[in-house]
Amino acid sequence: MTLDRTRLHANEIKPRLKELRKKALSIEPNLATRINKIGTTVFKYKNELIDKKQFLIEFLNEFYYDIQTYLSLPKEKIQEFYQQKNISLTEYYWYSLVLSNWLTKEDPKFSYWIEKLLLEEYKGNDQNLILALTQKINTRTDGSASHRYILDLSMATDLLVSHVPSQLQPVFVQLTGIPTFRDGQLNPDFIKKQQRWDSTLSYWCIKRALLVAHNSEVNRPDNLLILTDAILKESSARPAEFRASIVFHK
């Protein structure tokens, strides 16, 4: 399924989200509540101000198009689209499982991350690496990947990765810095991040997750290929439920 995701401005997104909220009220009340919460938080600001905030307007575009798709595809239709190869395995899980999970549970980080987007404190760390890995995986026949702001901001996940073919759920991959200093001592920031990662995974009942620690050399084309192989191998070889970390340094 290919969607025309034309970049919209705030004044275009606001009325469209209102229409989706009306549609959701009768069929998906939790979604209507979530749309309303985002709308009342964000759209009290002037449209011109919202448009200037890069990550905020990108999130609103992504959220609108995802919700539009979610409401237009009942679960049996999503299965049909996947079987017809109109969406990837990862996108299938995103719409049928992950997004649904986010909509049905309270997001304890919502107020925190929406404020970061509004104040432009969200920096999109590792964004180039995430995009590069997603593109690398999606050009292959043995895997698919997707990244979403909701995954990053709510679920401590940079990209969702599926090995193909597989009956297993996708792996929630988080990228981070190297866990040790040059003298071999553990980096306390890494330990804290790993603890927060574990806690977030538990809250969202995430079954398969991988923490990838890397250095700056990972962005080299040959290293991107090696890391892509490593992530897909982890997705294929690991059991139905696991949490693990790997260190990538070349």
C-alpha positions as MATLAB code, in Angstrom:
seq = 'MTLDRTRLHANEIKPRLKELRKKALSIEPNLATRINKIGTTVFKYKNELIDKKQFLIEFLNEFYYDIQTYLSLPKEKIQEFYQQKNISLTEYYWYSLVLSNWLTKEDPKFSYWIEKLLLEEYKGNDQNLILALTQKINTRTDGSASHRYILDLSMATDLLVSHVPSQLQPVFVQLTGIPTFRDGQLNPDFIKKQQRWDSTLSYWCIKRALLVAHNSEVNRPDNLLILTDAILKESSARPAEFRASIVFHK';
ca = [
       0.000    0.000    0.000;
       1.502    3.301   -1.077;
       0.145    6.429    0.477;
       0.648    9.932   -0.867;
       2.048   11.575    2.233;
       2.223   15.180    1.108;
       3.698   17.349    3.840;
       0.886   19.309    5.455;
       0.971   22.589    7.363;
      -0.587   23.022   10.797;
      -3.664   24.813    9.394;
      -4.290   21.780    7.149;
      -3.701   19.133    9.826;
      -5.963   20.686   12.469;
      -9.321   20.306   10.620;
      -8.338   16.884    9.272;
      -7.608   15.577   12.754;
     -10.971   16.931   13.909;
     -12.678   14.916   11.175;
     -10.760   11.785   12.171;
     -11.751   12.361   15.798;
     -15.433   12.462   14.803;
     -15.000    9.229   12.870;
     -13.174    7.575   15.762;
     -15.779    8.472   18.404;
     -18.145    5.671   17.392;
     -15.599    2.978   16.507;
     -12.425    3.681   18.530;
     -13.117    5.905   21.585;
      -9.541    5.600   22.882;
      -8.256    6.998   19.612;
     -10.727    9.890   19.747;
      -9.449   10.705   23.237;
      -5.822   10.585   22.079;
      -6.513   12.834   19.082;
      -8.297   15.292   21.333;
      -5.426   15.306   23.839;
      -2.860   16.035   21.142;
      -5.076   18.667   19.539;
      -5.814   20.576   22.737;
      -2.129   20.518   23.706;
      -0.686   21.605   20.377;
      -3.263   23.679   18.545;
      -3.598   26.348   21.209;
      -0.467   27.751   19.547;
      -0.528   29.719   16.307;
      -0.220   27.681   13.134;
       2.798   29.679   11.979;
       4.634   28.851   15.210;
       3.866   25.130   14.916;
       5.089   25.070   11.311;
       8.485   26.415   12.399;
       9.060   23.551   14.832;
      10.619   20.858   12.626;
      10.097   17.762   14.738;
       6.659   18.820   15.983;
       5.240   19.345   12.497;
       6.865   16.097   11.323;
       5.227   14.236   14.211;
       1.815   15.781   13.464;
       2.074   14.792    9.807;
       3.107   11.248   10.704;
       0.368   10.946   13.328;
      -2.335   12.222   10.986;
      -1.428    9.887    8.124;
      -1.032    6.881   10.418;
      -4.409    7.483   12.049;
      -6.029    8.015    8.658;
      -4.676    4.634    7.543;
      -5.531    2.944   10.846;
      -9.176    4.022   10.654;
      -9.518    3.052    7.002;
      -8.151   -0.466    7.523;
     -10.052   -2.837    9.828;
      -7.895   -5.645   11.204;
      -9.035   -8.190    8.630;
      -8.241   -5.673    5.878;
      -4.732   -5.125    7.240;
      -4.138   -8.883    7.073;
      -5.367   -8.894    3.481;
      -3.108   -5.993    2.508;
      -0.103   -7.775    3.998;
      -0.907  -11.036    2.208;
      -1.161   -9.104   -1.057;
       2.267   -7.564   -0.302;
       0.825   -4.041   -0.229;
       2.435   -3.425    3.155;
       5.565   -4.898    4.711;
       5.547   -7.306    7.636;
       6.792   -4.530    9.920;
       4.078   -2.102    8.795;
       1.526   -4.859    9.316;
       2.613   -5.218   12.935;
       2.738   -1.446   13.380;
      -0.905   -0.976   12.401;
      -2.330   -4.203   13.814;
      -0.438   -4.477   17.099;
       1.892   -1.655   18.134;
      -0.228    1.392   17.305;
      -3.285   -0.341   18.745;
      -1.351   -1.016   21.954;
      -0.363    2.659   22.218;
      -3.961    3.750   21.751;
      -5.437    1.419   24.362;
      -2.969    2.197   27.164;
      -2.229    5.441   28.922;
       1.057    6.902   27.723;
       2.897    7.925   30.926;
       5.470    9.903   28.925;
       2.997   11.849   26.800;
       3.065   15.170   28.669;
       6.860   15.010   28.835;
       7.538   14.339   25.157;
       4.865   16.585   23.690;
       6.356   19.399   25.767;
       9.822   18.587   24.416;
       8.492   18.824   20.867;
       6.775   22.131   21.616;
       9.854   23.628   23.263;
      12.136   22.227   20.547;
      14.142   20.303   23.131;
      13.816   17.077   21.162;
      16.955   16.810   19.011;
      16.338   13.685   16.965;
      19.605   12.031   17.998;
      20.793    9.289   15.645;
      18.125   10.316   13.118;
      20.479    9.997   10.133;
      21.624    6.579   11.331;
      18.034    5.429   11.902;
      16.999    6.527    8.413;
      20.064    4.887    6.850;
      19.436    1.580    8.641;
      15.745    1.623    7.751;
      16.547    2.199    4.088;
      19.231   -0.516    4.088;
      16.878   -3.084    5.608;
      13.957   -2.164    3.351;
      16.007   -2.689    0.188;
      16.569   -6.323    1.164;
      14.356   -9.330    0.600;
      14.993  -10.830    4.049;
      13.768   -7.986    6.213;
      11.706   -4.847    6.672;
      11.958   -1.895    9.043;
       9.994    1.136   10.146;
      10.549    4.084   12.431;
       7.955    6.310   14.089;
       8.031    9.213   16.536;
       5.669    7.312   18.846;
       8.127    4.419   18.978;
      10.968    6.767   19.886;
       9.147    9.087   22.280;
       6.897    6.585   24.065;
       8.485    3.138   23.695;
      12.270    3.710   23.826;
      12.550    2.344   20.287;
      14.358    3.806   17.287;
      13.194    1.303   14.706;
      10.968   -1.716   14.377;
      12.612   -4.593   12.483;
      11.225   -7.853   11.113;
      13.118  -10.732    9.589;
      11.390  -12.208    6.535;
       9.998  -14.834    6.424;
       9.099  -15.173   10.083;
       6.131  -15.865   12.338;
       7.792  -13.926   15.147;
       6.850  -10.426   16.197;
       9.247   -7.639   15.167;
      12.213   -6.551   17.250;
      12.104   -3.150   18.954;
      15.593   -1.752   18.378;
      17.105    1.053   20.451;
      20.407    2.688   19.452;
      22.765    4.163   22.023;
      26.388    5.008   22.760;
      29.168    2.628   23.754;
      28.641    1.262   27.314;
      32.250    1.456   28.480;
      34.944    4.102   28.662;
      38.383    3.567   27.123;
      39.700    2.372   30.472;
      37.096   -0.400   30.481;
      34.843    1.065   33.182;
      31.096    1.010   32.620;
      29.536    4.301   31.552;
      26.982    5.210   34.280;
      24.834    7.018   31.680;
      24.550    3.782   29.725;
      23.498    1.876   32.848;
      20.771    4.444   33.592;
      19.566    4.348   29.997;
      19.430    0.554   30.054;
      17.359    0.649   33.245;
      14.911    3.158   31.709;
      14.787    1.025   28.565;
      13.885   -2.088   30.594;
      11.196   -0.219   32.491;
       9.618    1.165   29.315;
       9.609   -2.230   27.606;
       7.879   -3.783   30.604;
       5.172   -1.107   30.660;
       4.291   -1.616   26.991;
       4.565   -5.444   27.260;
       7.157   -5.493   24.472;
       8.251   -9.089   23.877;
      11.313   -8.751   21.643;
      13.858   -5.969   22.089;
      17.459   -5.219   21.226;
      19.702   -2.474   22.595;
      22.488   -1.659   20.130;
      25.473    0.242   21.519;
      27.666    1.767   18.813;
      30.477    4.226   18.206;
      30.687    7.008   15.596;
      32.248    4.702   13.005;
      28.899    2.977   12.518;
      27.885    5.572    9.908;
      30.445    4.327    7.383;
      28.685    2.489    4.493;
      30.501   -0.801    5.102;
      29.707   -0.682    8.811;
      26.044    0.115    8.116;
      25.869   -3.056    6.075;
      27.480   -5.100    8.861;
      25.101   -3.641   11.457;
      22.111   -4.319    9.206;
      23.184   -7.951    8.956;
      23.647   -8.144   12.733;
      20.187   -6.731   13.520;
      18.416   -9.028   11.056;
      20.354  -12.004   12.415;
      19.259  -11.123   15.963;
      15.651  -10.825   14.780;
      15.808  -14.238   13.123;
      17.818  -16.185   15.695;
      16.286  -14.928   18.938;
      13.257  -16.606   20.562;
       9.692  -15.311   20.721;
      10.532  -13.317   23.858;
      13.918  -11.750   24.588;
      15.767   -8.631   25.652;
      19.405   -8.347   24.729;
      22.135   -5.827   24.059;
      24.956   -5.955   21.536;
      28.001   -3.724   21.177;
      28.984   -2.635   17.692;
      32.394   -1.041   17.261;
      34.538   -1.328   14.154;
];
